[in-house]
Amino acid sequence: MTARGIGALAYRALMDEVDTTPKPGLVDRRNAGAHSDMDYTTFAASALALWPHLEAFARTGERLRHLSEPELLAALRPMGLAAEADMYAATVGVNTHKGAVFSLGLLCAAAGWRTAKGLDLQPASVCGTVAAMTAGISSELSSVGDTAGSRVFRRYGVHGARGEAESGFQSARACGLPMLKAALNRGDDRNTACVRALMALMAQVVDTNVLGRHDMETALWLQGEARRVLARFSLEAVAALDDTLIARNISPGGTADLLAVTLMLYGLTDLGGSPQTPTNFLEKV
């Protein structure tokens, strides 16, 4: 797959994530979730601004194929800051995709690096490269400044996005992706399958965004609610949970990022590493 195809796949994952509706507490086509500073158009503008950066991550992975995985990570860090700056410019200062820049940037770079070395792009393989790139990255949470992630780590010991990357996106691979595949194989339309995958992730992951805005009791309550909805799944039940989370100002944004990761991994599985264009690479799904 070319860098262009990898970047396009990541962009489509961002758009498919925001298109997925309903998403409890999150921005979607139904409403702005538990947010007053962003909506669907904000996310669309952000994704469009990030598209060139996602391709650049992949192209850098290709160009630096001679580097080891940890050396590649060091080269990507300034690029991540540049991508965030363009995101904030596109959204007038709103953080729509900071977590997704980190996760999808790593995946794009890993896919480009593996492509240039003639290696496969199966999800487990690409995620293994990400795990090797980010080995030990969670230890940074003890020394970084006052960030949302560091505050959650100090209070609860939860590693958040760094831990997910360090595990090779275990939550997406073991939970989100199997649910997405099973739902599509069962005959669900793409949106319903994506909602099921989100709810499966929500039932499994202790969301650091929820911890940051609320507490562990709220995060565990949300997991229980997601399991309850999954047990008797319907889009109406998910919409009702959306209304509840909006009323309680709960936004599981970390889980939304993992849905985007899941969608990119599914795209890698579906495409089998062949070059595609942004307008046609998901038409056959």
C-alpha positions as CSV (number, residue, x, y, z in Angstrom):
1,M,0.0,0.0,0.0
2,T,1.3,3.5,-0.8
3,A,1.7,6.3,1.7
4,R,-1.2,8.0,0.0
5,G,-3.4,5.0,0.5
6,I,-2.5,4.6,4.1
7,G,-3.2,8.3,4.8
8,A,-6.5,8.1,3.0
9,L,-7.4,5.0,5.1
10,A,-6.7,6.9,8.3
11,Y,-8.7,9.9,7.2
12,R,-11.6,7.7,6.3
13,A,-11.4,6.1,9.8
14,L,-11.7,9.5,11.3
15,M,-14.8,10.3,9.2
16,D,-16.4,6.9,9.8
17,E,-15.9,7.4,13.5
18,V,-17.8,10.7,13.6
19,D,-20.4,9.4,11.2
20,T,-21.2,6.5,13.5
21,T,-24.6,7.3,15.1
22,P,-25.7,7.2,17.8
23,K,-22.6,7.4,20.0
24,P,-23.3,8.0,23.7
25,G,-22.0,11.3,24.9
26,L,-20.0,11.8,21.7
27,V,-20.3,14.0,18.6
28,D,-22.1,12.3,15.8
29,R,-24.8,13.0,13.1
30,R,-27.5,13.0,15.9
31,N,-26.1,15.7,18.1
32,A,-22.9,17.2,19.7
33,G,-22.9,14.8,22.6
34,A,-21.8,16.2,26.0
35,H,-20.0,19.1,24.3
36,S,-20.8,22.8,23.8
37,D,-17.6,23.7,21.9
38,M,-17.7,21.3,19.0
39,D,-20.1,19.5,16.6
40,Y,-20.0,17.4,13.5
41,T,-18.7,20.2,11.2
42,T,-15.8,20.8,13.7
43,F,-14.8,17.2,13.5
44,A,-15.1,17.2,9.7
45,A,-12.9,20.2,9.4
46,S,-10.4,18.7,11.8
47,A,-10.2,15.4,9.9
48,L,-9.6,17.3,6.7
49,A,-6.8,19.3,8.2
50,L,-5.2,16.1,9.5
51,W,-5.4,14.2,6.3
52,P,-2.1,15.5,4.8
53,H,-0.3,14.8,8.2
54,L,-1.6,11.2,8.3
55,E,-0.1,10.7,4.8
56,A,3.1,12.3,6.0
57,F,3.3,9.9,8.9
58,A,3.1,7.0,6.5
59,R,5.6,8.6,4.1
60,T,8.1,9.2,7.0
61,G,7.8,5.5,7.9
62,E,8.6,4.6,4.4
63,R,11.6,7.0,4.2
64,L,13.0,6.0,7.5
65,R,12.7,2.2,7.0
66,H,16.3,1.8,8.0
67,L,15.6,3.0,11.5
68,S,14.6,0.8,14.4
69,E,11.1,1.1,15.8
70,P,12.1,3.3,18.8
71,E,14.2,5.5,16.5
72,L,11.2,5.9,14.3
73,L,9.1,7.1,17.2
74,A,11.6,9.8,18.0
75,A,11.4,11.1,14.5
76,L,7.6,11.3,14.6
77,R,7.2,13.4,17.7
78,P,7.7,16.8,16.0
79,M,5.3,15.7,13.3
80,G,2.7,15.0,15.9
81,L,3.0,18.5,17.3
82,A,2.7,20.0,13.8
83,A,-0.4,18.0,13.2
84,E,-2.0,19.1,16.5
85,A,-1.2,22.7,15.6
86,D,-3.1,22.4,12.3
87,M,-5.9,20.7,14.1
88,Y,-6.3,23.6,16.5
89,A,-6.1,26.1,13.6
90,A,-8.9,24.3,11.8
91,T,-11.1,24.1,14.9
92,V,-10.3,27.5,16.4
93,G,-8.6,26.0,19.4
94,V,-10.9,23.0,20.1
95,N,-9.3,19.6,20.8
96,T,-11.2,17.2,18.5
97,H,-8.5,14.6,17.6
98,K,-5.4,14.9,19.7
99,G,-5.7,11.3,20.9
100,A,-6.4,10.2,17.3
101,V,-3.4,12.0,16.0
102,F,-1.3,10.0,18.4
103,S,-2.9,6.6,17.7
104,L,-3.5,6.9,13.9
105,G,-0.2,8.7,13.4
106,L,1.6,5.7,14.9
107,L,-0.4,3.2,12.8
108,C,0.3,5.2,9.6
109,A,4.0,5.4,10.3
110,A,4.1,1.7,11.2
111,A,2.3,0.7,8.1
112,G,4.6,2.9,5.9
113,W,7.7,1.4,7.6
114,R,6.5,-2.1,7.1
115,T,5.5,-1.5,3.5
116,A,8.9,-0.1,2.6
117,K,10.5,-3.2,4.2
118,G,8.3,-5.6,2.3
119,L,6.4,-6.7,5.4
120,D,2.7,-7.5,5.7
121,L,0.1,-5.1,6.9
122,Q,-2.1,-7.5,8.8
123,P,-3.5,-5.7,11.9
124,A,-1.6,-7.9,14.4
125,S,1.7,-7.2,12.5
126,V,1.2,-3.4,12.3
127,C,0.1,-3.3,15.9
128,G,3.2,-5.3,16.9
129,T,5.4,-2.7,15.2
130,V,3.5,0.1,17.1
131,A,4.1,-1.8,20.4
132,A,7.9,-2.0,19.5
133,M,7.9,1.7,18.7
134,T,6.3,2.7,21.9
135,A,7.9,0.2,24.4
136,G,8.2,2.0,27.7
137,I,6.3,5.1,26.7
138,S,3.9,4.8,29.6
139,S,6.8,5.6,31.9
140,E,6.7,9.2,30.6
141,L,3.5,9.8,32.5
142,S,5.5,10.1,35.7
143,S,7.7,12.9,34.4
144,V,5.6,14.9,31.9
145,G,4.0,18.2,33.0
146,D,0.5,18.8,34.1
147,T,-1.6,17.2,31.3
148,A,-4.9,15.5,31.4
149,G,-3.2,12.1,30.9
150,S,-0.6,12.7,33.7
151,R,-3.3,13.8,36.1
152,V,-5.4,10.7,35.4
153,F,-2.3,8.5,35.8
154,R,-1.3,10.1,39.1
155,R,-4.8,9.7,40.5
156,Y,-5.8,6.3,39.1
157,G,-2.7,4.6,37.6
158,V,-4.4,4.3,34.2
159,H,-2.1,4.7,31.2
160,G,-4.6,5.8,28.6
161,A,-3.5,6.3,25.0
162,R,0.1,5.5,25.8
163,G,-0.9,2.2,27.4
164,E,-3.1,1.3,24.5
165,A,-0.3,2.0,22.0
166,E,2.3,0.1,24.1
167,S,0.0,-2.9,24.2
168,G,-0.3,-2.8,20.4
169,F,-3.8,-1.5,20.7
170,Q,-5.0,-4.7,22.4
171,S,-8.5,-3.3,23.2
172,A,-9.1,-2.5,19.5
173,R,-7.7,-5.9,18.3
174,A,-9.3,-8.1,21.0
175,C,-12.6,-6.3,21.4
176,G,-13.5,-3.6,18.8
177,L,-12.3,-5.4,15.7
178,P,-13.9,-8.8,16.5
179,M,-17.2,-7.2,17.2
180,L,-17.1,-5.1,14.1
181,K,-16.3,-8.1,11.9
182,A,-18.9,-10.3,13.6
183,A,-21.6,-7.7,13.2
184,L,-20.9,-7.2,9.5
185,N,-20.7,-10.9,8.9
186,R,-24.1,-11.2,10.7
187,G,-25.6,-8.8,8.2
188,D,-25.6,-5.5,10.1
189,D,-25.3,-2.4,8.0
190,R,-22.0,-0.6,8.5
191,N,-23.3,2.1,10.9
192,T,-24.9,-0.5,13.2
193,A,-21.8,-2.6,13.2
194,C,-19.7,0.4,14.1
195,V,-22.1,1.3,17.0
196,R,-21.8,-2.3,18.2
197,A,-18.0,-2.1,18.1
198,L,-18.1,1.2,20.0
199,M,-20.3,-0.3,22.7
200,A,-18.1,-3.3,23.0
201,L,-15.1,-1.0,23.6
202,M,-17.1,1.1,26.0
203,A,-17.9,-2.0,28.0
204,Q,-14.2,-3.0,28.2
205,V,-12.1,0.2,28.4
206,V,-11.8,2.4,31.5
207,D,-12.0,5.7,29.6
208,T,-9.5,8.3,30.6
209,N,-11.7,11.1,29.3
210,V,-14.4,10.1,31.7
211,L,-11.9,9.8,34.5
212,G,-10.6,13.3,33.7
213,R,-14.0,14.9,33.7
214,H,-15.5,12.7,36.5
215,D,-14.1,9.8,38.5
216,M,-13.6,6.1,38.6
217,E,-17.1,5.4,39.9
218,T,-18.5,7.1,36.8
219,A,-16.2,5.2,34.5
220,L,-17.2,1.9,36.0
221,W,-20.9,2.9,35.8
222,L,-20.5,3.6,32.1
223,Q,-18.9,0.2,31.6
224,G,-21.9,-1.4,33.2
225,E,-24.4,0.6,31.2
226,A,-22.6,-0.4,28.0
227,R,-22.7,-4.1,28.9
228,R,-26.4,-3.7,29.7
229,V,-27.1,-2.2,26.3
230,L,-25.0,-4.8,24.5
231,A,-26.9,-7.6,26.1
232,R,-30.2,-6.4,24.5
233,F,-28.8,-4.3,21.7
234,S,-30.8,-1.8,19.7
235,L,-30.0,1.6,18.3
236,E,-32.9,3.0,20.4
237,A,-31.2,1.7,23.5
238,V,-27.9,3.3,22.5
239,A,-29.7,6.6,21.8
240,A,-31.3,6.5,25.2
241,L,-27.9,6.0,26.8
242,D,-26.7,9.0,24.7
243,D,-29.4,11.2,26.2
244,T,-28.3,10.0,29.7
245,L,-24.7,10.8,29.1
246,I,-25.4,14.2,27.7
247,A,-27.5,15.0,30.8
248,R,-24.6,13.9,33.0
249,N,-22.0,15.6,30.9
250,I,-20.1,12.4,30.2
251,S,-18.0,12.0,27.1
252,P,-16.0,8.8,26.5
253,G,-13.6,10.4,24.0
254,G,-10.9,7.8,24.6
255,T,-13.2,5.1,23.4
256,A,-14.1,7.1,20.3
257,D,-10.4,7.2,19.4
258,L,-10.3,3.4,19.8
259,L,-13.2,3.1,17.4
260,A,-11.2,5.0,14.8
261,V,-8.2,2.7,15.5
262,T,-10.6,-0.3,15.1
263,L,-11.9,1.1,11.8
264,M,-8.3,1.6,10.4
265,L,-7.4,-2.0,11.4
266,Y,-10.5,-3.3,9.7
267,G,-9.5,-1.3,6.6
268,L,-6.1,-2.9,6.6
269,T,-7.7,-6.4,6.9
270,D,-10.2,-5.7,4.2
271,L,-7.8,-4.1,1.7
272,G,-5.0,-6.6,2.2
273,G,-2.4,-3.9,1.6
274,S,-3.4,-2.9,-1.9
275,P,-3.2,0.8,-3.0
276,Q,-6.5,2.5,-2.9
277,T,-7.9,6.0,-3.3
278,P,-10.0,8.1,-0.8
279,T,-13.1,7.8,-2.9
280,N,-13.2,4.1,-3.5
281,F,-11.4,2.2,-0.9
282,L,-14.5,1.4,1.2
283,E,-17.0,1.0,-1.5
284,K,-17.0,-2.8,-1.4
285,V,-17.7,-3.0,2.3
